[in-house]
């Protein structure tokens, strides 16, 4: 066989053509084709606080910390930034302190594994938990496409725990666990975003959190708690503690994304994996994960870690303090989006939405199918983009829903986008028979 | 089941306890326990050129390039550094240009996938090539532990192509391919470091390179060419072109590490994967790999990429030019190591070594087994460290060999380390029966 190589799809791992991976691609590609559209599609952070001078300052702040707090000399500082380094990371102590300050989570720094974004942490945990072909992971559905994609890459089946209209109910988790076990599979963990979930915007109340921890203990599964949005609650007032803060038996692996609290370009995240491994050395799950990490990315760029560390140091070790501007922006935007939806759709038959108390996302239900075709049409004819919920769930309900993200927009663009969305809804509703159900919001 | 979680090893993926992954850990741990020892163990780059001011300057140089060469405004520059970005990376054009300048490799920038070190690139390629349980990867053995570890993580078997005393012979590759096929397995690719291989230091001559490409075409396998050391040849004079430079049929996936030419802390590497995928859209393997990358690390930190880009821009786009100081240091060190070995071991029965023409590594053969226990003893009693070759190969020959790395040492430390090594060899040789074979070097 000579001549240029042509690889056949059947000779490549099946995950490469998996809907979960193609979906991410399609969404990026659509966004690229309509750069002028108002995009409620992108779940990215606001760009308002970004300032290149910060990068230089963060780096210097971290170097000063190495000298002053750690007693490093110049050679050691340079080695820390430039050379290969600790697989588990170098800002683990700062992260442990941040978790205590901002979350009341008591994390042993040795149980903190710094990763290339929370995505790598998720991949490593899923990999570790796949000990045989019987093992499966559970996911609250609709779910983050990064969970589905990573699991597909690892040939780890994902079993859905469907969300109700108010979010996850613990009885649905129990039902799923039982039916999964009945089919001979072994559920290892539940992937859950307890605060302002992506994509649905739901949050778990305190009682549900406690019940999840109880079920995890009784059913011997872990909880993979992903918390990218927890700091961004809309109204002042109590936020429920994270699952990890309530976790006394190490049932929770906490996945930390810093893409929203620091910035995505750092590509720094982490896992708190304080579970003990049976055996004489009693190592932590974090140590086991770090061995696999050394085969995935070797270690997380210490320069990138220094940027995160420097940002923390500038704000007394707290992301909550570092994000005061962002918290205000996201609160303002979510309010504007919800008010704007009310103004435009309150009396439109068949249109409803939830009212998350924070985060980036609102789910809008419409009386016509929300397909990829509709998304393209919305881009071409109406200049507005959103994410069809069918990318996050195979369920029937998701077919009529779209995720609206308001995190990276100005209030003017939110208003403009909603006007365009309303025009699209009017156009499509006009073609429907007059059977549409009630309107208005469902409560979150 | 209540009370603190204790995870059983049998419930975790088998790779977590795999010798390849444990080996990396053990070696790091030993190095940590003897910080005062002269370490011929670490394959890390010299720290002499590291300067924190460079990081600031590289970042600024890249930002200027975005403005001047790309016409970016301030918002676009900030977005590029801080926000989520292109999965395939942002310095792909600079890397393609560098490959042309320094290597004569003609790479389509769209076929360049920027990764979190070459390790991630390797993982992604191995993952893509595992389409069924029949698929295996071939590796020139002794081999880099990062190849073995990544393959174990992916449940992809590695089949060895043993190196002869002068390095890889194409007939051994053919033999392995045939025996692998005879056992019902399908060889997908050969992993090979053609220049100054890790761990053996061997290089392939031009004729062997051409033969590998011919075999790859005839046997329908890919060549995974890893080239971390190619710029560091000891003597002036011709270096054989890379496999990728000779590759006219896209048989070669080129894996680029920048840990040695730029610095390890950037954690930036890349793959050139210009293989076409069958089908109407004719996408490149790089595009397929990027979809999986989005499930592993999302994208490579753009700040880290900017550092690499800035370094290239400061040196006219060439790593060869950027590494003049390093090339001199490695040349000097390898010469010192080889001269020092000759001075101390030329007449010692049973001791021999190869004479690589560049790179970081020399393999020393001794008349007693080189075990992990011996390494510990060397640390405790002699204050010198090395890497037992048994970490890179199960073969009989490797049991009597150690890898010596001279990249991160001064000439004074090399001399001191060799004195200590000689003391250890004398001590251990004294306990042997007088049956040891000849002495002196084998030619590389």
Boltz contact constraints between the chains, C-beta under 6 A:
constraints:
  - contact:
      token1: [A, 1]
      token2: [B, 220]
      max_distance: 6.0
  - contact:
      token1: [A, 2]
      token2: [B, 217]
      max_distance: 6.0
  - contact:
      token1: [A, 4]
      token2: [B, 249]
      max_distance: 6.0
  - contact:
      token1: [A, 4]
      token2: [B, 250]
      max_distance: 6.0
  - contact:
      token1: [A, 5]
      token2: [B, 250]
      max_distance: 6.0
  - contact:
      token1: [A, 5]
      token2: [B, 275]
      max_distance: 6.0
  - contact:
      token1: [A, 6]
      token2: [B, 276]
      max_distance: 6.0
  - contact:
      token1: [A, 6]
      token2: [B, 278]
      max_distance: 6.0
  - contact:
      token1: [A, 7]
      token2: [B, 275]
      max_distance: 6.0
  - contact:
      token1: [A, 7]
      token2: [B, 277]
      max_distance: 6.0
  - contact:
      token1: [A, 8]
      token2: [B, 278]
      max_distance: 6.0
  - contact:
      token1: [A, 11]
      token2: [B, 131]
      max_distance: 6.0
  - contact:
      token1: [A, 12]
      token2: [B, 128]
      max_distance: 6.0
  - contact:
      token1: [A, 12]
      token2: [B, 131]
      max_distance: 6.0
  - contact:
      token1: [A, 13]
      token2: [B, 127]
      max_distance: 6.0
  - contact:
      token1: [A, 13]
      token2: [B, 128]
      max_distance: 6.0
  - contact:
      token1: [A, 13]
      token2: [B, 130]
      max_distance: 6.0
  - contact:
      token1: [A, 13]
      token2: [B, 131]
      max_distance: 6.0
  - contact:
      token1: [A, 16]
      token2: [B, 288]
      max_distance: 6.0
  - contact:
      token1: [A, 21]
      token2: [B, 291]
      max_distance: 6.0
  - contact:
      token1: [A, 24]
      token2: [B, 294]
      max_distance: 6.0
  - contact:
      token1: [A, 25]
      token2: [B, 291]
      max_distance: 6.0
  - contact:
      token1: [A, 44]
      token2: [B, 84]
      max_distance: 6.0
  - contact:
      token1: [A, 50]
      token2: [B, 78]
      max_distance: 6.0
  - contact:
      token1: [A, 50]
      token2: [B, 82]
      max_distance: 6.0
  - contact:
      token1: [A, 56]
      token2: [B, 56]
      max_distance: 6.0
  - contact:
      token1: [A, 78]
      token2: [B, 50]
      max_distance: 6.0
  - contact:
      token1: [A, 81]
      token2: [B, 265]
      max_distance: 6.0
  - contact:
      token1: [A, 82]
      token2: [B, 50]
      max_distance: 6.0
  - contact:
      token1: [A, 82]
      token2: [B, 263]
      max_distance: 6.0
  - contact:
      token1: [A, 82]
      token2: [B, 265]
      max_distance: 6.0
  - contact:
      token1: [A, 83]
      token2: [B, 264]
      max_distance: 6.0
  - contact:
      token1: [A, 84]
      token2: [B, 44]
      max_distance: 6.0
  - contact:
      token1: [A, 84]
      token2: [B, 264]
      max_distance: 6.0
  - contact:
      token1: [A, 116]
      token2: [B, 116]
      max_distance: 6.0
  - contact:
      token1: [A, 116]
      token2: [B, 297]
      max_distance: 6.0
  - contact:
      token1: [A, 117]
      token2: [B, 298]
      max_distance: 6.0
  - contact:
      token1: [A, 119]
      token2: [B, 298]
      max_distance: 6.0
  - contact:
      token1: [A, 120]
      token2: [B, 297]
      max_distance: 6.0
  - contact:
      token1: [A, 123]
      token2: [B, 296]
      max_distance: 6.0
  - contact:
      token1: [A, 127]
      token2: [B, 13]
      max_distance: 6.0
  - contact:
      token1: [A, 128]
      token2: [B, 12]
      max_distance: 6.0
  - contact:
      token1: [A, 128]
      token2: [B, 13]
      max_distance: 6.0
  - contact:
      token1: [A, 130]
      token2: [B, 13]
      max_distance: 6.0
  - contact:
      token1: [A, 131]
      token2: [B, 11]
      max_distance: 6.0
  - contact:
      token1: [A, 131]
      token2: [B, 12]
      max_distance: 6.0
  - contact:
      token1: [A, 131]
      token2: [B, 13]
      max_distance: 6.0
  - contact:
      token1: [A, 149]
      token2: [B, 295]
      max_distance: 6.0
  - contact:
      token1: [A, 150]
      token2: [B, 295]
      max_distance: 6.0
  - contact:
      token1: [A, 153]
      token2: [B, 292]
      max_distance: 6.0
  - contact:
      token1: [A, 153]
      token2: [B, 295]
      max_distance: 6.0
  - contact:
      token1: [A, 217]
      token2: [B, 2]
      max_distance: 6.0
  - contact:
      token1: [A, 220]
      token2: [B, 1]
      max_distance: 6.0
  - contact:
      token1: [A, 249]
      token2: [B, 4]
      max_distance: 6.0
  - contact:
      token1: [A, 250]
      token2: [B, 4]
      max_distance: 6.0
  - contact:
      token1: [A, 250]
      token2: [B, 5]
      max_distance: 6.0
  - contact:
      token1: [A, 251]
      token2: [B, 5]
      max_distance: 6.0
  - contact:
      token1: [A, 263]
      token2: [B, 82]
      max_distance: 6.0
  - contact:
      token1: [A, 264]
      token2: [B, 83]
      max_distance: 6.0
  - contact:
      token1: [A, 264]
      token2: [B, 84]
      max_distance: 6.0
  - contact:
      token1: [A, 265]
      token2: [B, 81]
      max_distance: 6.0
  - contact:
      token1: [A, 265]
      token2: [B, 82]
      max_distance: 6.0
  - contact:
      token1: [A, 265]
      token2: [B, 302]
      max_distance: 6.0
  - contact:
      token1: [A, 265]
      token2: [B, 303]
      max_distance: 6.0
  - contact:
      token1: [A, 267]
      token2: [B, 301]
      max_distance: 6.0
  - contact:
      token1: [A, 275]
      token2: [B, 5]
      max_distance: 6.0
  - contact:
      token1: [A, 275]
      token2: [B, 7]
      max_distance: 6.0
  - contact:
      token1: [A, 276]
      token2: [B, 6]
      max_distance: 6.0
  - contact:
      token1: [A, 277]
      token2: [B, 7]
      max_distance: 6.0
  - contact:
      token1: [A, 278]
      token2: [B, 6]
      max_distance: 6.0
  - contact:
      token1: [A, 278]
      token2: [B, 8]
      max_distance: 6.0
  - contact:
      token1: [A, 288]
      token2: [B, 16]
      max_distance: 6.0
  - contact:
      token1: [A, 291]
      token2: [B, 21]
      max_distance: 6.0
  - contact:
      token1: [A, 291]
      token2: [B, 25]
      max_distance: 6.0
  - contact:
      token1: [A, 292]
      token2: [B, 153]
      max_distance: 6.0
  - contact:
      token1: [A, 294]
      token2: [B, 24]
      max_distance: 6.0
  - contact:
      token1: [A, 295]
      token2: [B, 149]
      max_distance: 6.0
  - contact:
      token1: [A, 295]
      token2: [B, 150]
      max_distance: 6.0
  - contact:
      token1: [A, 295]
      token2: [B, 153]
      max_distance: 6.0
  - contact:
      token1: [A, 296]
      token2: [B, 123]
      max_distance: 6.0
  - contact:
      token1: [A, 297]
      token2: [B, 116]
      max_distance: 6.0
  - contact:
      token1: [A, 297]
      token2: [B, 120]
      max_distance: 6.0
  - contact:
      token1: [A, 298]
      token2: [B, 117]
      max_distance: 6.0
  - contact:
      token1: [A, 298]
      token2: [B, 119]
      max_distance: 6.0
  - contact:
      token1: [A, 301]
      token2: [B, 267]
      max_distance: 6.0
  - contact:
      token1: [A, 301]
      token2: [B, 301]
      max_distance: 6.0
  - contact:
      token1: [A, 301]
      token2: [B, 304]
      max_distance: 6.0
  - contact:
      token1: [A, 302]
      token2: [B, 265]
      max_distance: 6.0
  - contact:
      token1: [A, 303]
      token2: [B, 265]
      max_distance: 6.0
  - contact:
      token1: [A, 304]
      token2: [B, 301]
      max_distance: 6.0
  - contact:
      token1: [A, 304]
      token2: [B, 304]
      max_distance: 6.0
